């Protein structure tokens, strides 16, 4: 256990698709006390049909949050950065950013991936262990090269979102394994860039950054920023900067083999391994071997999560119908039993102009009975998400050859009691929900390793477990088993 004698103020930057959050974690040698210091909305901005991220605004809000921490609590011991994966900024030879980063929800990646033959796709998977996904950096880079050739011609470095923000704070260009693995440019066996893939697509290896180990210093806050913000000089510690990997770090599991669902805009459903599994079954099941904390592998499926409900909620607000998340849950509870189903990962739900219309069109296309009401739509999404989790769990067991008794739901979606209960009902497994602030807890937990070199992953997870309240959900006999099986068959038919 910890040998630290003094309180540590560690700051976690948690920047996701929908919000920018700055969390203070105060570690007393036993537990981490978490406090949300600053939060604002984050979303893409559309200009002439292209979706961008406002990276300068993100940087500004992170600075505001850092300054607030110092003003309220004084000395800051360290900071860690985690964001979503895949998206990137391009830099010129002088280290200047060449425009705002593009969003993965553009169609550039889809166009690039669609041009590959099946044997090429399988070859790329075999060389990397990473699923061929239209949102991966590789396909976005190819799309940018084709559609914005002038920008690429003067690009010298490619910085993923957390790397770009760290560069803004420290002046250091670097990366780490979890975020770099989302590019699909790494070979996950030796955990280094794949020369075969770089050569296949004629990508300059010098564009991509060297990797730092977790728990080591990435860099220090620039003196000019420390002075302008009126805060102390501080280190940025290398943590798993892909928010999924940071969240998995905070899974409060006692068992070695466990299932996690990192529930947010996306639902990342998977397990933790020591080495990647790269075979035909993994490829056909559409799993991926991403980099995890301290050299681990997170075998996971990237599935649509709360994004569908977030889009519906925004549309309803635009129409003058304002619902809280609790109210949406209650609506679903009343109507879920006979609600039709959707495949959350159908291409029609990737980023439609109207999510509500896309769902109604899907009901019609798949010849399902529906009344067109908001209640039915919401109930359908909740039930379909739980069924997608159940299907992924079955696939993980087949791929790994292991049986799992417990599902850990972590991240913001852990607050959703209705979805947690549906997941327990359909899987027949015990669901442990929490921590909700998993990405920030994992981020801060790895920062502690900088101060205490012998701190292990198990020790970090023990600290997390002591620091949070975990909710438990069991299936019991709440739903008829024959009805559950019928729903599973219906869902499977939609995903064939």
N, C-alpha and C positions, 0 to 999 in steps of 0.2 A: 504494500500500500504506500501511500504518498509519504515522502520525507520532507515536503515543503513546510517551512516554518512560518511564512508570512502570507497574507492574503495577496492573491494575484488578480489584477483587473485585466481580463482578456476580452478583446472586442472581436466579434464575428460579423463580417460583412456577408449578408445573405441576399443576393440579388437574383430574383427569379423573373419568369416571364410576366408575372402580374404585379409584383411589388418589389420595392427596394427597402431592405430592412437592416437596421444596425442594432445588434444585440450586445449587451454587456454581460459577460459571464464572470462572476466573482467566485473564485475558488479558495476555500479555506483549509484545504488539505484533506477534506472528506467529501464534500459535495460542491456542486456548482449552482450558484443562485443566478437565475437568468432574469434579465430585465430588457424589455423592448424600449429602446431609447428614441428611435426615429423610424418612421415608416411613411412611404409615399407610393402612389401607384406607378407601375411601369407598364408600358404597352408600346407596340409598334406604331410607327407613323407612316402613313401612305402618301407618297408623292409620285404623281404620274404613273400610277399603277404598280409602283415598287414599294415594298415594305422595308423600313429602316428602323434601327434602334438608335435612340438619342443618347449616345454614349457620353457626351459632354454633360448632359443633365444627370445621368447616373453618377458620374464622377463628382459632380457638384453636390448631389444629395448625400453621397458617402462622406464627403468632407464635412458637411453640415452635421451629420450624425457623430462623426469623430470628435468634432469640436464640442458638441453637447455632452458627450461622455466626460471629456476633460473638465468642462465647466462644472459639472455636477459631482464628479467623483475624484478629480485630481489625476494623479499619475496613472498613465496607461502602460501596462507592462508589455503587451504585444497585440498584434492584429493578424487575423487570417482572412483570406478571401475565398468565397465560393459563389459560383453563379451557375446558370444553365450551360450546357455544352454546345459544341458544334459551330456556333457563329464566331466570326473573326473580323479583325480589321487588318488592312494592308498598310505597310509602312514604306516610305521611300528611303533613299540612301542616307538622308540626314536624320532619320528617325521621326519624321513627321507623318501623321495619320492621313491617309488618302481617302477622306470621306467617311461618313458614318457607316458602321457595319450593316450589312444586309441581314434581313431576318430569314431564318430557315423556312418560314411559311411562304416564301416566294416559290415560283415554279422552276427556278434555275436548276436545282438539284434533280428534280424529277425528269427534266429534259435530258440531263446528262446520263442519268442511270438508264433511261429507256433506250439509249443508243447502244448499250452493251449487249452482247450475246450471252445466252445462259451459261455457256462454258467459261466465259470471261468472268461472270459474276461469281461462279463457284471457285475459280482460280483465286480471285481476290480474297474470298472468305478463307480459303485454305492457307493463304500467305499471311493473313492478319488475325483470323479468329473473330473478326467483327462482322456483324450482319450488314449486308448491302441495304442501306436505307437512303431514300432520296434526300433526307435531311443531313446526312453525314457531310463533314467539311470537304472531303474529297470531291464529292459530286457538286457541291456548291462552288468550290474553286474552279472546277472545269467549266461550270456554267458562267462564272464571272469572266473567265478567260475568253469564252466565246462571245459574250454579250458586252463586256466592257474591256476590250483588248488594250486600249490606251492606258487604263489604270493598272492593269497587270504588267504591262511593259516596263513601267517604272517602279514596280514593287520589288522590294528587297527582303522584306520579312513579313511573315504571317503570324499574327498574335491573336490567339483565341480570347474571348471576352475577359476572363479573369486575368489572363496574361497582359492584356492591353491595359486594364485598370491598374494592375500592379506596376506596370511600366510608368503610368502617369503619376503614381505615388512615389516610386522609388528610383526611377530612371534605369532600372535593370530589366533586360529582356531575358525571359526564361519561361519554363513551363514545368509541369509535373505529370506523372503517369496517368492519373484518372482523366484529366481534361484532354491530354494529348491522345488518349485512346479513342475519343469521340471523333477524331479526324478520319479514322480508318486508314491511317498511314503507318501505324505501328504493327509489328509482328509481336503478338502477345505472348509468345513462348520465351524469346530472349528479352522481351520488353524494350525493344529499340525500333527505330524507324526501319521500315522494310525497303531495302534498296530495290527489290524487284518491282514493287508497286510504284515507287518514285520514277524508276526508269520506264515502266510501262506507260505512264502518263506524261513523261517528259517534264517532271517537276524538279526544280532545283533544290537539292537537299539543304542548301544554306538558307533557304526560306524558313526552315522550321527549327525550333529552338531547343537548346539542351535542357535536360530534365534535372530538377533538384529533388532530393529525398525528403520525405515527410518528416516533420519535426526539426528540420534544419532551418537556418536563417535564409530567407529568399533575398532580402535586402532591407535597407533602412529608409524611413521616411526622409524625403529630400529636405535639406536644411531650409530651403526657401518656403516650403509648405509648412514646416513646423513653425517658422516665424510668422507667416501670414495667418495661420490658424491659432497662433498663440498657445501651442501645446508642446508637451515634452517630445524630445527625439525618441523614436521607438522602432522596434524591429517588426518586420512583416515575416511571420513564420510560414514556411511551406506546409500547407495542409492539402487534403484532397480538394482541389478547387472545383471539381464537378460536384454540384450539390447532391447528386444521387450518392456518390461515393462518401461524402461527408455524412450524409444521413445514415447510410449503412454502418458507418463507424459507430453510431450511437444506438444501434439495435441492442436492447438490454437482454441479450440471449445468454442463457447459462449453458445450453447445449451447443455442440460444435456444428451440427447440421440443422439449419433453420431456413424457413422461407420468410422473405420480407416483401412487403408492398410499400414502396415509397410513393405516397399518395399526394399528388398535387395537380398542377395543370396536366402533367403526364402521370401515368401510373407505371412505375418501374417494378416489375414483378420478377423476383429471382432468388438466388442463394449465393453464399460465399464459398469460394473454392481456393485451394492452394495453387492449382495449375489450371490452365484453360482446357476446355473440352472442344476439340475441333474435329468434327466428323459429320457424316451425312445426316444423321438424325438431328443434330443441333442446327445444321443448315436448313433442313426442310421444316423444322419447327420454328424457325425464325428467331432463334436466340442469339445473343451476342456475348462475347467475353470482354468486358470492359475492365480497365485498371481500377483496383481498389486500394484501400489504405495499407501501408507497410508491405507492399508487394503482393497483396492478395488479388484474386480475380472475382469480379461480380458477374456471374452468369445470369443474364436477365433478358426479359422481353420488354421492349419499349411499347407500351400500350396507351391508348388515349385514356385520360383520366378526367379530372374535373373541368377540363377545357370546354366540353360540350355544355355542361351546366352553367359555366361562367358566361358563355356566349348567349345562352337562353336568358339568363338573368339580365344581361345588358339589354337584350332586345325588348324584354318585357318592361324594363325601366324606361326605354325610349318611347314605349307605347303608353306610359303613364301607370303601369302596373308595378308597384314596388313591393318586393318580397325580401324578407331576411332569409338567411340560410336555414334557420330553424323552421320558418314557415314553409319553405320548399320541402323540407323533410316531412313535415306533417301532411302536406298534400300527397306526397308519395306514399306514405303509410296507408292512407285511405283508399288509394286506387291501384296499388301495385299488384294485387293478386291476379287480376285479369288483364293487365296491361300488355300490349304487344311488345315485341322485342326488336332491338337493332343490333347490328354488329358495330360497336364503337370505333373499330379500326377500318371501317369501310372508307374508301377514298372520298366519298361524298361529304364526310364529316371533318375532313382535314382542315379546311378554312373556308366554309361557304359564306356567301354574303348574308344569308339568313339561315341560322341553324334550325329554327322552328320549321321553316319551309322544307329544308333538306330532310328532316325527320318525317314529316308528313308525306313527302314524295317517296321516301323509303318504305313506309308502311304500305303505300299504294303499289309500289313496284314489287314488293314481296307478298302481295295479296293477303295482308293481315287486316282483321277487323279493327277499326278505331273510330272514335267519335270526334277527333280533331280538337279536343279540349286541351288546355294547358296542363291540367291535372294528369291526363293520360300520357302526355309527352314526358313530363317530369318523372312520373312513375316508371315509364319505360326505360328511361336513361339509367335510373338508379338500379333497377333490376338487371339490366343488360351489363352494367359495369361489374356487378357482383358475379354474374355468370362468366364474364370474360376472365375474371380472377380465377374462378374454378377451373376453367379450361387450361389456363396457363399452369396452374399447380399440377394438374394431371400430366402435362407435358414435361415439367421439370422432373417429376418422379421418374418418368420413362428415360429421360436423358441421363440422369445421374445414377439411376438404379437404386435410389433411396426413398424411404417413406418418411413423411414429415407429419408430426402431430400438431404443430403449432404454427400459426401465421402471425408475424409481427407487422402490424400496420403502423407506419411512421410518417411523419410530416403533417402538413395542415389537414389532410383528409382524415387523419386519426380522430378529429373532432366529430366526424360524421357518424353518429351512433347508428343511424338507420342503415347506412351502407355497411358498416362493420357487422351489424347483426345479420344482414342479408348474406354477407360473405361467409359467416359462420354457418348459417342455415344451408347454403348451397354446397359448401365444401365438406361439412360435417367435422370441421376442425375447430380447435380452440383459437380464437382471435384475441391477441393482446394488442391493444391500441395505445400507442404512445412510444416515445415522446413526440409531441406535436412539433416541437422546435428541434427536430432531429438533426437537420443540416447544421444549425448553429452549435448544437451540443457536440456533434462530431468534430466540427471545425475547432471549437475551443478545447475539446479533449486532446486533439493532436498538438495544439499549441503548448499544452502542458508538458509534452515530451521534450520540448526545447529546454524547459527548466529542470526537468527530471529525466535524465537520459535513459534510465532503466524502466521507465513506465511502459508496460505492455498493453496490447490491444485489449486483453481480458481485463486488465486493471482499469482501463478507460471505461469499459462497458460496466464494470462494477460501480464506478463513480457515477455514471449516468443513472444506473438503476436506483441508487440511493438518492438521486437528485430530483426524481420525477414520480408522478403517480401514473400507474398503468391500469387501464380499464380492461376487463375480461368479458368476452362474449362467447357463449356456447350455443350449439344448435338445439340440444334437447329434443323435444317433440313438437316444436312450434309449428312446423310445416309438415304436411303429409309427404312421406317419402316418395310415393308414386307420383305426386304432383311435382316434386323437385326433379325427379328423373325425366318427367315429360318436358319440363322447362329446359333441362340440359340438352335433350334431344333436339328440341326446337332451335335452341341457340346454335348447336353444332351444325344443323342444316343451313343456317344463315352464313356460317363462316367457311363452308366448304368451297 
